[in-house]
């Protein structure tokens, strides 16, 4: 498997067509301590959280889950309302239950999403 396929990229809804390199200088996210984070740093944090959740799911027996799958599941609810604050994203990733994830995977399969 290609390592790049597992990487998670967070792009604000209004900048979906831009690459991460183009939007690094344009947007910054504030973390809980008031420190500005570039989009690249934000992606790194979110990717590490998703990979942590992957490790948890692997321990539960879900061996074919990727960080991208986790992010796609969590970010699916952001499509209509836009990207929430960082603390909400962190909470959504870390509190994701395997049953929620499997329900999302099932619904995505019925909708015709490619896995």
Backbone bond lengths (Angstrom), bond angles and torsions (degrees), N, CA, C in turn:
res aa  C-N    CA-C-N  psi(-1)  N-CA   C-N-CA  omega(-1)  CA-C   N-CA-C  phi
1 X - - - 1.452 - - 1.523 108.37 -
2 X 1.281 117.63 140.79 1.446 124.22 179.50 1.521 109.65 -76.01
3 X 1.326 117.78 130.23 1.460 121.84 -178.34 1.519 111.06 -62.12
4 X 1.307 118.26 -33.66 1.456 122.39 -178.94 1.526 111.35 -65.08
5 X 1.339 118.30 -28.99 1.460 121.86 179.53 1.515 112.05 -65.62
6 X 1.335 117.49 -27.21 1.449 121.11 -178.43 1.520 112.92 -88.23
7 X 1.306 118.21 -6.92 1.447 120.29 -177.87 1.516 110.23 -73.56
8 X 1.319 114.70 141.64 1.448 122.52 -178.37 1.511 108.15 -102.22
9 X 1.318 116.87 132.72 1.450 119.79 176.87 1.508 109.08 -124.04
10 X 1.328 115.44 126.75 1.449 122.21 176.79 1.511 107.06 -101.28
11 X 1.295 116.11 120.53 1.454 120.33 178.19 1.519 106.65 -128.98
12 X 1.334 117.75 126.79 1.463 119.11 177.89 1.521 111.06 -53.03
13 X 1.332 116.30 147.96 1.462 121.59 -174.15 1.523 112.72 -55.84
14 X 1.331 117.56 -34.17 1.460 119.88 -178.28 1.519 112.47 -81.03
15 X 1.338 118.56 -3.02 1.460 122.46 -178.80 1.513 111.69 -126.29
16 X 1.328 117.17 28.49 1.461 120.52 -175.45 1.518 112.88 -60.05
17 X 1.329 118.09 -29.12 1.454 120.94 -176.66 1.518 112.98 -84.88
18 X 1.322 118.87 -12.67 1.453 121.93 -179.33 1.519 110.25 -84.71
19 X 1.304 116.83 153.55 1.456 120.19 174.12 1.514 108.90 -83.53
20 X 1.314 116.17 164.77 1.455 120.73 -178.21 1.516 111.09 -63.31
21 X 1.333 117.97 -35.24 1.456 120.36 -179.22 1.520 111.53 -64.89
22 X 1.323 117.47 -35.23 1.456 121.13 -179.20 1.517 111.81 -70.74
23 X 1.328 117.92 -31.95 1.449 119.73 -173.99 1.525 113.93 -95.13
24 X 1.338 118.50 -4.51 1.465 120.46 -179.14 1.521 111.12 -60.86
25 X 1.299 117.43 -43.91 1.454 119.61 -177.45 1.517 112.56 -79.71
26 X 1.324 117.72 -16.80 1.454 120.66 -175.47 1.523 113.97 -89.04
27 X 1.318 118.06 -29.62 1.459 119.55 -173.82 1.517 110.55 -133.58
28 X 1.331 114.97 145.12 1.456 121.14 174.40 1.507 108.50 -133.59
29 X 1.317 115.60 148.87 1.455 122.58 179.55 1.523 107.59 -114.17
30 X 1.315 117.69 140.24 1.455 121.38 179.11 1.517 108.82 -95.63
31 X 1.340 115.99 132.02 1.458 117.93 175.44 1.526 108.64 -88.66
32 X 1.306 118.36 -176.93 1.451 122.99 -174.96 1.511 114.64 -61.84
33 X 1.330 118.63 -20.04 1.454 121.47 -177.97 1.527 112.17 -101.62
34 X 1.318 117.81 9.27 1.450 120.99 177.86 1.516 114.09 80.54
35 X 1.322 117.90 16.32 1.456 121.90 179.64 1.529 108.06 -93.15
36 X 1.328 116.20 128.42 1.458 120.02 -179.00 1.530 109.83 -72.00
37 X 1.335 115.32 137.22 1.459 121.33 178.56 1.519 108.01 -121.56
38 X 1.325 116.44 135.53 1.460 119.87 175.08 1.527 108.22 -74.70
39 X 1.315 116.56 166.54 1.461 120.54 177.35 1.521 110.59 -60.02
40 X 1.318 116.85 -36.18 1.460 120.54 178.77 1.527 110.56 -62.42
41 X 1.334 116.94 -46.70 1.471 120.72 179.44 1.518 110.58 -64.87
42 X 1.319 116.72 -39.60 1.458 120.90 177.85 1.528 110.47 -61.58
43 X 1.330 116.54 -43.61 1.459 120.47 177.65 1.522 111.57 -61.84
44 X 1.329 116.93 -40.32 1.462 120.70 178.70 1.529 111.19 -61.68
45 X 1.325 117.04 -43.65 1.468 121.59 -179.87 1.520 110.08 -63.98
46 X 1.326 116.15 -47.44 1.457 120.12 -178.13 1.521 111.15 -66.49
47 X 1.329 116.53 -39.14 1.464 119.68 178.13 1.524 110.86 -61.83
48 X 1.326 117.49 -42.75 1.468 119.77 179.84 1.529 111.03 -65.84
49 X 1.326 117.45 -35.56 1.466 120.37 177.08 1.530 110.71 -66.60
50 X 1.321 116.56 -42.14 1.464 120.55 179.04 1.525 111.00 -64.53
51 X 1.322 116.34 -40.56 1.468 119.58 178.48 1.520 111.27 -67.14
52 X 1.322 116.93 -33.83 1.465 120.55 174.95 1.524 110.42 -63.46
53 X 1.332 116.02 -41.56 1.465 120.18 178.37 1.529 110.54 -67.39
54 X 1.325 117.62 -35.11 1.471 121.66 175.74 1.526 109.42 -59.98
55 X 1.311 117.10 -45.81 1.467 120.82 179.04 1.525 110.89 -59.54
56 X 1.324 116.61 -40.08 1.466 120.45 177.87 1.530 110.55 -63.43
57 X 1.326 116.73 -45.24 1.464 120.32 -179.64 1.526 111.23 -65.91
58 X 1.317 117.38 -35.73 1.468 120.48 177.38 1.528 109.96 -62.68
59 X 1.332 116.74 -40.85 1.468 119.91 177.35 1.524 111.39 -64.14
60 X 1.341 117.01 -26.00 1.463 121.19 178.63 1.527 112.31 -86.57
61 X 1.343 116.55 -2.78 1.456 120.08 176.23 1.517 114.89 105.26
62 X 1.314 118.49 0.57 1.469 121.49 177.91 1.527 107.39 -93.35
63 X 1.339 116.08 87.55 1.465 121.22 -169.34 1.516 115.44 -82.31
64 X 1.321 119.02 -14.68 1.459 120.85 -174.06 1.529 112.72 -107.67
65 X 1.310 117.90 22.53 1.460 122.73 179.60 1.528 108.56 -88.01
66 X 1.332 116.12 138.60 1.468 120.88 177.38 1.522 109.76 -116.40
67 X 1.317 115.43 165.59 1.462 120.57 176.58 1.517 111.33 -60.65
68 X 1.326 116.58 -36.31 1.461 120.99 178.41 1.523 110.45 -64.64
69 X 1.333 117.69 -39.12 1.465 120.82 177.26 1.522 110.91 -60.90
70 X 1.326 115.42 -44.32 1.470 120.11 179.30 1.521 109.68 -61.15
71 X 1.330 116.92 -48.41 1.465 120.14 -178.38 1.534 111.13 -64.09
72 X 1.319 117.64 -40.83 1.462 120.21 178.65 1.523 110.83 -60.67
73 X 1.317 116.57 -40.61 1.464 121.29 178.48 1.529 111.00 -64.43
74 X 1.312 116.11 -50.04 1.471 120.39 -177.16 1.524 110.96 -66.93
75 X 1.323 116.89 -43.23 1.466 120.04 -174.83 1.521 113.19 -78.05
76 X 1.329 117.73 -10.22 1.457 120.40 -179.85 1.525 111.26 -57.85
77 X 1.321 117.16 -37.57 1.463 119.19 -178.92 1.535 112.72 -77.73
78 X 1.334 117.57 -8.89 1.469 121.08 178.14 1.525 112.09 -88.68
79 X 1.303 117.97 -7.76 1.470 121.03 -174.22 1.525 112.49 -60.38
80 X 1.306 117.69 -38.71 1.465 120.79 -177.79 1.521 113.07 -86.31
81 X 1.327 117.53 -35.19 1.466 120.39 -172.98 1.521 113.54 -100.94
82 X 1.322 117.92 -10.02 1.456 120.92 -178.61 1.521 111.71 92.15
83 X 1.323 115.22 176.59 1.455 121.19 -176.70 1.525 110.48 -75.97
84 X 1.341 117.12 125.05 1.464 120.76 -179.92 1.532 111.09 -80.60
85 X 1.331 117.79 178.27 1.467 120.72 176.41 1.532 111.37 -61.95
86 X 1.311 115.37 157.84 1.463 121.53 -176.54 1.522 112.35 -56.17
87 X 1.321 117.68 -41.45 1.469 118.68 -177.83 1.527 111.66 -62.47
88 X 1.323 118.31 -32.67 1.456 121.27 177.74 1.525 111.31 -70.86
89 X 1.335 116.29 -39.39 1.471 120.55 177.86 1.524 109.82 -63.09
90 X 1.327 116.62 -46.24 1.470 121.23 179.22 1.519 110.05 -59.25
91 X 1.328 116.94 -46.18 1.457 121.01 179.64 1.525 111.07 -61.83
92 X 1.320 117.06 -43.28 1.463 120.35 -178.80 1.528 111.91 -63.76
93 X 1.321 116.90 -38.46 1.467 120.09 179.63 1.526 110.42 -70.46
94 X 1.328 116.40 -50.20 1.463 119.78 -174.63 1.529 113.40 -71.13
95 X 1.326 117.53 -23.49 1.465 119.49 -179.53 1.527 112.70 -97.44
96 X 1.335 117.59 3.59 1.460 121.22 179.44 1.533 109.84 -64.19
97 X 1.301 115.52 125.88 1.468 121.59 178.82 1.526 109.33 -95.43
98 X 1.311 115.54 152.48 1.463 119.72 -179.39 1.522 111.45 -61.69
99 X 1.334 117.52 -34.42 1.468 119.92 178.67 1.529 111.14 -66.79
100 X 1.341 117.31 -39.50 1.463 120.75 176.43 1.527 109.81 -62.19
101 X 1.326 115.42 -43.69 1.457 120.46 -178.58 1.527 110.71 -63.51
102 X 1.331 117.26 -45.59 1.456 120.50 -178.74 1.529 111.20 -67.02
103 X 1.328 118.00 -35.58 1.470 120.65 174.72 1.520 110.39 -62.27
104 X 1.331 117.01 -43.46 1.463 120.99 178.91 1.528 110.31 -63.36
105 X 1.341 116.75 -43.29 1.468 120.45 179.04 1.534 110.55 -60.62
106 X 1.327 116.76 -42.62 1.460 121.19 -179.81 1.524 110.62 -63.83
107 X 1.331 116.95 -47.08 1.465 120.53 179.27 1.527 111.36 -64.02
108 X 1.314 117.06 -38.22 1.462 121.23 177.97 1.521 110.88 -64.26
109 X 1.320 116.45 -38.12 1.462 120.26 178.32 1.530 110.53 -65.72
110 X 1.330 116.40 -39.58 1.461 119.39 178.11 1.529 111.23 -67.72
111 X 1.328 117.00 -32.39 1.463 120.88 179.26 1.523 112.15 -77.78
112 X 1.307 116.42 -10.84 1.466 120.43 176.73 1.496 115.30 96.51
113 X 1.331 118.29 17.62 1.451 121.19 178.14 1.519 109.89 -68.89
114 X 1.327 116.24 147.46 1.461 121.75 178.09 1.524 110.01 -87.88
115 X 1.325 116.60 135.76 1.471 120.32 177.71 1.475 109.44 -111.49
